[in-house]
Amino acid sequence: MKKYISFLFLALMSLSVFSQDQAPPKPSTGKQLPGTGYDGLKPYDLYPVAIYDPRISVKGVTFIRRYADTGRGEFLDVQVELQSRVPQDHNYSIYILAAYERDRVNDSERELIPYPAWRKWDPLKEDRILYFSNLMPEQITAKEVWGEELFNKKKTDLDKLHWKGFPAEFPEPTFDEVVDYLCKNPAKALPLTVFGESGPPKEKVVVFNYIAQTAEEKKRYVHETLPKHTYTMYNNKYQTSLTSHHYTEYRPNFLAFNKVAVLVFDPSKQVNNLLFRKFYDISDLKITY
């Protein structure tokens, strides 16, 4: 018994000496965000949350799937209705992201070898793949979303798989990764003004980036610039109607868009500038003939 007590005493003494030898934690060098108790965090470290703005409301979001005039693909039109609740004009900005995303389950393999019924959780259903996306007003790259370091790491990992003989392809950022990047980087969002009692000037009633066919294109019955038409905006007193146009080209095993994200920002704010964020599942949307 005495030996046991002596051993326990020596162990506690050793632990006390070891803890004293450890270097004290370095003080945080970050800045504390206004209105938060989290020292060391920066605005882009926080998960973006939409902050309610009483000056405007999103009255509705509607979708139309239609054939492109080129005959080579389809357009998804997303119409967002913004309504002003105050008589003053206010500036905002907006992203609209359309994408096709699904899980990693291989349906053809599952038909041959069904997933065991006794296992309730399927990890492949939780893992998501973004096959393609189209962003209004302009596209972004995977390197912008992931950053230089992570992009190069994924490229190195892909090269290793190729050397091992796997038919791997370079992945795309997931839908959530793209949305998270857009929420934290609103600089490229489309600027717009929701007018109040004064109403829009004549040149602001209809705003678009449509590029008409050239004479040469009309001769060849093509319209190469049509996919670059990404938005049409109608302004009125207390009401702005924005329609984004998302083009996808026909290809083998063609898939249409099945997810949409709408993000509205207040560019006058440095932090908490996300005012509206909502996701839509349009898997059942039929094409308009």
KOLMILO-64488 format. One line per field, with one value per residue (C-alpha): residue number from 1; residue in three letters; chain; y, z, x. Coordinates in nm, 3 decimals. Example, Ala and Ser with C-alpha at 12.3 -4.5 7.8 and 13.67 -1.06 7.14 Angstrom:
REM residues 2
pos	1, 2
code	ALA, SER
unit	A, A
v	-0.450, -0.106
w	0.780, 0.714
u	1.230, 1.367
//
This chain:
REM residues 289
pos	1, 2, 3, 4, 5, 6, 7, 8, 9, 10, 11, 12, 13, 14, 15, 16, 17, 18, 19, 20, 21, 22, 23, 24, 25, 26, 27, 28, 29, 30, 31, 32, 33, 34, 35, 36, 37, 38, 39, 40, 41, 42, 43, 44, 45, 46, 47, 48, 49, 50, 51, 52, 53, 54, 55, 56, 57, 58, 59, 60, 61, 62, 63, 64, 65, 66, 67, 68, 69, 70, 71, 72, 73, 74, 75, 76, 77, 78, 79, 80, 81, 82, 83, 84, 85, 86, 87, 88, 89, 90, 91, 92, 93, 94, 95, 96, 97, 98, 99, 100, 101, 102, 103, 104, 105, 106, 107, 108, 109, 110, 111, 112, 113, 114, 115, 116, 117, 118, 119, 120, 121, 122, 123, 124, 125, 126, 127, 128, 129, 130, 131, 132, 133, 134, 135, 136, 137, 138, 139, 140, 141, 142, 143, 144, 145, 146, 147, 148, 149, 150, 151, 152, 153, 154, 155, 156, 157, 158, 159, 160, 161, 162, 163, 164, 165, 166, 167, 168, 169, 170, 171, 172, 173, 174, 175, 176, 177, 178, 179, 180, 181, 182, 183, 184, 185, 186, 187, 188, 189, 190, 191, 192, 193, 194, 195, 196, 197, 198, 199, 200, 201, 202, 203, 204, 205, 206, 207, 208, 209, 210, 211, 212, 213, 214, 215, 216, 217, 218, 219, 220, 221, 222, 223, 224, 225, 226, 227, 228, 229, 230, 231, 232, 233, 234, 235, 236, 237, 238, 239, 240, 241, 242, 243, 244, 245, 246, 247, 248, 249, 250, 251, 252, 253, 254, 255, 256, 257, 258, 259, 260, 261, 262, 263, 264, 265, 266, 267, 268, 269, 270, 271, 272, 273, 274, 275, 276, 277, 278, 279, 280, 281, 282, 283, 284, 285, 286, 287, 288, 289
code	MET, LYS, LYS, TYR, ILE, SER, PHE, LEU, PHE, LEU, ALA, LEU, MET, SER, LEU, SER, VAL, PHE, SER, GLN, ASP, GLN, ALA, PRO, PRO, LYS, PRO, SER, THR, GLY, LYS, GLN, LEU, PRO, GLY, THR, GLY, TYR, ASP, GLY, LEU, LYS, PRO, TYR, ASP, LEU, TYR, PRO, VAL, ALA, ILE, TYR, ASP, PRO, ARG, ILE, SER, VAL, LYS, GLY, VAL, THR, PHE, ILE, ARG, ARG, TYR, ALA, ASP, THR, GLY, ARG, GLY, GLU, PHE, LEU, ASP, VAL, GLN, VAL, GLU, LEU, GLN, SER, ARG, VAL, PRO, GLN, ASP, HIS, ASN, TYR, SER, ILE, TYR, ILE, LEU, ALA, ALA, TYR, GLU, ARG, ASP, ARG, VAL, ASN, ASP, SER, GLU, ARG, GLU, LEU, ILE, PRO, TYR, PRO, ALA, TRP, ARG, LYS, TRP, ASP, PRO, LEU, LYS, GLU, ASP, ARG, ILE, LEU, TYR, PHE, SER, ASN, LEU, MET, PRO, GLU, GLN, ILE, THR, ALA, LYS, GLU, VAL, TRP, GLY, GLU, GLU, LEU, PHE, ASN, LYS, LYS, LYS, THR, ASP, LEU, ASP, LYS, LEU, HIS, TRP, LYS, GLY, PHE, PRO, ALA, GLU, PHE, PRO, GLU, PRO, THR, PHE, ASP, GLU, VAL, VAL, ASP, TYR, LEU, CYS, LYS, ASN, PRO, ALA, LYS, ALA, LEU, PRO, LEU, THR, VAL, PHE, GLY, GLU, SER, GLY, PRO, PRO, LYS, GLU, LYS, VAL, VAL, VAL, PHE, ASN, TYR, ILE, ALA, GLN, THR, ALA, GLU, GLU, LYS, LYS, ARG, TYR, VAL, HIS, GLU, THR, LEU, PRO, LYS, HIS, THR, TYR, THR, MET, TYR, ASN, ASN, LYS, TYR, GLN, THR, SER, LEU, THR, SER, HIS, HIS, TYR, THR, GLU, TYR, ARG, PRO, ASN, PHE, LEU, ALA, PHE, ASN, LYS, VAL, ALA, VAL, LEU, VAL, PHE, ASP, PRO, SER, LYS, GLN, VAL, ASN, ASN, LEU, LEU, PHE, ARG, LYS, PHE, TYR, ASP, ILE, SER, ASP, LEU, LYS, ILE, THR, TYR
unit	A, A, A, A, A, A, A, A, A, A, A, A, A, A, A, A, A, A, A, A, A, A, A, A, A, A, A, A, A, A, A, A, A, A, A, A, A, A, A, A, A, A, A, A, A, A, A, A, A, A, A, A, A, A, A, A, A, A, A, A, A, A, A, A, A, A, A, A, A, A, A, A, A, A, A, A, A, A, A, A, A, A, A, A, A, A, A, A, A, A, A, A, A, A, A, A, A, A, A, A, A, A, A, A, A, A, A, A, A, A, A, A, A, A, A, A, A, A, A, A, A, A, A, A, A, A, A, A, A, A, A, A, A, A, A, A, A, A, A, A, A, A, A, A, A, A, A, A, A, A, A, A, A, A, A, A, A, A, A, A, A, A, A, A, A, A, A, A, A, A, A, A, A, A, A, A, A, A, A, A, A, A, A, A, A, A, A, A, A, A, A, A, A, A, A, A, A, A, A, A, A, A, A, A, A, A, A, A, A, A, A, A, A, A, A, A, A, A, A, A, A, A, A, A, A, A, A, A, A, A, A, A, A, A, A, A, A, A, A, A, A, A, A, A, A, A, A, A, A, A, A, A, A, A, A, A, A, A, A, A, A, A, A, A, A, A, A, A, A, A, A, A, A, A, A, A, A, A, A, A, A, A, A, A, A, A, A, A, A
v	0.000, 0.239, 0.162, 0.246, 0.581, 0.670, 0.589, 0.804, 1.095, 1.080, 1.070, 1.382, 1.566, 1.477, 1.601, 1.931, 1.988, 1.900, 2.151, 2.427, 2.364, 2.423, 2.763, 2.987, 3.041, 3.332, 3.621, 3.664, 3.916, 3.936, 4.213, 4.175, 4.214, 4.489, 4.349, 4.005, 3.845, 3.647, 3.782, 3.702, 3.643, 3.824, 3.882, 3.607, 3.353, 3.374, 3.174, 3.429, 3.480, 3.683, 3.997, 4.118, 4.456, 4.631, 4.859, 4.588, 4.255, 3.971, 3.924, 3.611, 3.393, 3.210, 2.980, 2.912, 2.648, 2.713, 2.625, 2.857, 3.028, 2.872, 2.522, 2.404, 2.423, 2.556, 2.857, 2.866, 3.201, 3.298, 3.599, 3.779, 4.046, 4.311, 4.562, 4.882, 4.960, 5.315, 5.622, 5.657, 5.486, 5.225, 5.037, 4.661, 4.380, 4.025, 3.684, 3.410, 3.068, 2.780, 2.436, 2.061, 1.875, 1.523, 1.255, 1.014, 0.705, 0.514, 0.413, 0.149, -0.024, -0.010, -0.191, -0.480, -0.472, -0.306, -0.124, -0.345, -0.274, -0.329, -0.039, 0.279, 0.541, 0.560, 0.785, 0.820, 0.993, 1.253, 1.325, 1.573, 1.633, 1.959, 1.863, 2.214, 2.560, 2.896, 3.218, 3.554, 3.807, 3.635, 3.302, 3.223, 2.956, 2.670, 2.840, 3.149, 2.938, 2.712, 2.947, 2.882, 2.640, 2.408, 2.418, 2.304, 2.030, 1.890, 1.903, 1.711, 1.451, 1.407, 1.350, 1.079, 0.902, 0.913, 0.762, 0.479, 0.410, 0.552, 0.728, 1.030, 1.375, 1.712, 1.788, 2.098, 2.287, 2.172, 2.384, 2.480, 2.579, 2.807, 2.967, 3.017, 3.191, 3.415, 3.512, 3.625, 3.789, 4.011, 4.242, 4.074, 4.069, 4.259, 4.613, 4.733, 5.014, 4.961, 5.293, 5.459, 5.744, 5.920, 5.622, 5.527, 5.762, 5.675, 5.495, 5.277, 5.149, 4.847, 4.732, 4.428, 4.293, 4.140, 4.145, 4.129, 3.911, 4.052, 4.056, 3.767, 3.562, 3.620, 3.482, 3.169, 3.134, 3.138, 3.358, 3.307, 3.583, 3.460, 3.270, 3.601, 3.747, 3.680, 3.928, 4.157, 4.412, 4.614, 4.906, 5.091, 5.287, 5.067, 4.762, 4.596, 4.278, 4.100, 3.797, 3.603, 3.380, 3.065, 2.881, 2.512, 2.341, 2.008, 1.724, 1.344, 1.245, 1.597, 1.720, 2.034, 2.263, 2.129, 2.384, 2.764, 3.004, 3.371, 3.606, 3.978, 4.217, 4.571, 4.702, 4.996, 4.761, 4.619, 4.330, 4.164, 4.277, 3.962, 4.050, 3.753, 3.396, 3.118, 2.786, 2.634, 2.276, 2.280, 1.911, 1.879, 2.188, 2.101, 2.274, 2.532, 2.454
w	0.000, 0.090, -0.246, -0.429, -0.247, -0.317, -0.689, -0.711, -0.537, -0.780, -1.080, -0.964, -0.905, -1.256, -1.413, -1.221, -1.336, -1.698, -1.706, -1.572, -1.849, -2.119, -2.292, -2.209, -2.492, -2.719, -2.700, -2.996, -3.253, -3.435, -3.406, -3.227, -3.448, -3.353, -3.163, -3.108, -2.820, -3.046, -3.035, -3.329, -3.589, -3.919, -4.117, -4.369, -4.085, -3.982, -4.155, -4.346, -4.216, -4.400, -4.200, -4.235, -4.409, -4.351, -4.653, -4.916, -4.954, -5.204, -5.321, -5.526, -5.726, -6.036, -6.290, -6.663, -6.859, -7.235, -7.555, -7.665, -8.000, -8.120, -8.101, -7.919, -7.560, -7.307, -7.084, -6.727, -6.650, -6.283, -6.209, -5.876, -5.769, -5.530, -5.368, -5.186, -4.855, -4.825, -5.053, -5.092, -5.358, -5.232, -5.398, -5.370, -5.552, -5.637, -5.735, -5.887, -5.912, -6.111, -6.093, -6.125, -5.811, -5.687, -5.460, -5.549, -5.572, -5.899, -6.001, -6.254, -5.996, -5.734, -5.972, -5.990, -5.624, -5.406, -5.095, -4.786, -4.631, -4.276, -4.306, -4.249, -4.333, -4.682, -4.692, -5.071, -5.038, -4.808, -5.042, -5.313, -5.667, -5.860, -6.228, -6.371, -6.275, -6.429, -6.231, -6.298, -6.368, -6.454, -6.404, -6.137, -6.141, -5.902, -5.815, -5.696, -5.476, -5.328, -5.329, -5.477, -5.208, -5.201, -5.581, -5.628, -5.366, -5.548, -5.875, -5.718, -5.574, -5.918, -6.078, -5.819, -5.904, -6.275, -6.212, -6.019, -6.318, -6.188, -6.444, -6.216, -6.328, -6.171, -5.927, -5.910, -5.586, -5.426, -5.437, -5.070, -5.129, -5.419, -5.222, -4.920, -5.143, -5.302, -4.962, -4.848, -5.180, -5.306, -5.510, -5.843, -5.777, -6.016, -5.884, -5.897, -5.759, -5.606, -5.673, -5.440, -5.502, -5.758, -5.995, -6.243, -6.510, -6.869, -6.933, -6.622, -6.699, -6.886, -6.828, -6.998, -7.143, -7.459, -7.767, -8.097, -8.391, -8.631, -9.003, -9.047, -8.779, -8.947, -9.273, -9.095, -8.883, -8.559, -8.252, -8.079, -7.820, -7.699, -7.395, -7.280, -7.226, -6.850, -6.718, -6.801, -6.546, -6.537, -6.294, -6.177, -5.872, -5.563, -5.784, -5.957, -6.159, -6.242, -6.471, -6.492, -6.795, -6.734, -7.046, -7.065, -7.388, -7.517, -7.479, -7.430, -7.115, -7.098, -6.754, -6.675, -6.375, -6.053, -5.787, -5.764, -5.504, -5.478, -5.279, -5.221, -5.064, -4.931, -5.078, -4.834, -4.542, -4.464, -4.253, -4.228, -4.583, -4.686, -4.678, -4.848, -4.912, -5.026, -5.210, -5.449, -5.573, -5.933, -6.014, -6.138, -6.361, -6.710, -7.031, -7.187, -7.549
u	0.000, 0.285, 0.454, 0.132, 0.096, 0.462, 0.421, 0.107, 0.284, 0.580, 0.343, 0.159, 0.486, 0.610, 0.288, 0.315, 0.676, 0.585, 0.297, 0.524, 0.778, 0.519, 0.533, 0.239, -0.013, 0.063, -0.183, -0.417, -0.301, -0.631, -0.882, -1.209, -1.511, -1.755, -2.050, -1.893, -1.711, -1.475, -1.123, -0.898, -1.169, -1.194, -1.514, -1.435, -1.384, -1.749, -2.023, -2.233, -2.584, -2.847, -2.931, -3.289, -3.322, -3.658, -3.605, -3.667, -3.842, -3.802, -4.161, -4.104, -3.864, -3.989, -3.823, -3.863, -3.672, -3.666, -3.480, -3.199, -3.242, -2.916, -3.066, -2.753, -2.871, -3.120, -3.170, -3.289, -3.451, -3.467, -3.689, -3.643, -3.892, -3.751, -3.985, -3.889, -4.058, -3.921, -3.950, -3.571, -3.356, -3.111, -2.824, -2.784, -2.604, -2.704, -2.566, -2.782, -2.618, -2.768, -2.607, -2.649, -2.544, -2.610, -2.467, -2.185, -2.404, -2.346, -2.699, -2.588, -2.367, -2.641, -2.878, -2.631, -2.525, -2.790, -2.685, -2.739, -3.077, -2.951, -2.704, -2.904, -2.642, -2.495, -2.185, -2.203, -2.540, -2.386, -2.093, -2.190, -2.061, -2.113, -2.122, -2.156, -2.276, -2.359, -2.326, -2.486, -2.338, -2.003, -1.832, -1.574, -1.303, -1.226, -0.898, -1.087, -1.314, -1.045, -0.749, -0.404, -0.281, -0.583, -0.617, -0.257, -0.302, -0.604, -0.412, -0.122, -0.360, -0.518, -0.175, -0.101, -0.426, -0.343, 0.001, -0.170, -0.395, -0.725, -0.953, -1.001, -1.111, -1.036, -1.320, -1.535, -1.603, -1.926, -2.240, -2.195, -1.831, -1.926, -2.210, -1.983, -1.726, -1.989, -2.132, -1.789, -1.687, -1.973, -1.747, -1.839, -2.214, -2.440, -2.509, -2.868, -3.081, -3.424, -3.599, -3.845, -4.086, -3.862, -3.867, -3.595, -3.458, -3.538, -3.209, -3.260, -3.611, -3.469, -3.110, -2.955, -2.630, -2.776, -2.550, -2.737, -2.638, -2.384, -2.447, -2.204, -2.381, -2.717, -2.576, -2.454, -2.772, -2.574, -2.564, -2.230, -2.282, -2.623, -2.480, -2.325, -2.672, -2.691, -2.949, -3.242, -3.366, -3.690, -3.711, -4.019, -4.132, -4.087, -4.031, -3.732, -3.769, -3.441, -3.429, -3.103, -3.035, -2.831, -2.716, -2.624, -2.521, -2.646, -2.394, -2.392, -2.585, -2.732, -2.839, -3.039, -2.996, -3.150, -3.043, -3.052, -2.913, -3.016, -2.790, -2.862, -2.608, -2.586, -2.255, -2.247, -2.172, -1.828, -1.960, -2.301, -2.375, -2.565, -2.936, -3.100, -2.988, -3.215, -3.173, -3.427, -3.468, -3.592, -3.539, -3.900, -3.895, -4.022, -3.911, -4.145, -4.235
//
